[in-house]
Amino acid sequence: MALLDVKNLNVRFPTEDGVVHAVRDVSFSIDHGEVLGVVGESGSGKSVTNMAIMGLLPKTTRIDGSILYKGDELVGRSQQPRRSSGAARSA
């Protein structure tokens, strides 16, 4: 089992001007002892992807897909249990 398994992650922010699609269909897996470097242009969704994993996005944010941390699904989980599970800490 992977330490972190992200599948088909989509993150959208509702705004007064419509919906902003910040992350579209991102997938990756990290095993114990591995390191992942995320690179991309400014505004490509690097920080939003990481903030979604850590549960640090506003409550109005729409997150679809799957984020498994040590086998536990994080998408749809409230912020407090996510932090207490250790998901916001490095492995």
PyMOL commands that set and color helices and strands:
alter all, ss='L'
color gray80, all
select helices_A, chain A and resi 46-54+79-84
alter helices_A, ss='H'
color red, helices_A
select strands_A, chain A and resi 4-15+18-30+62-69+72-73
alter strands_A, ss='S'
color yellow, strands_A
deselect
rebuild
show_as cartoon
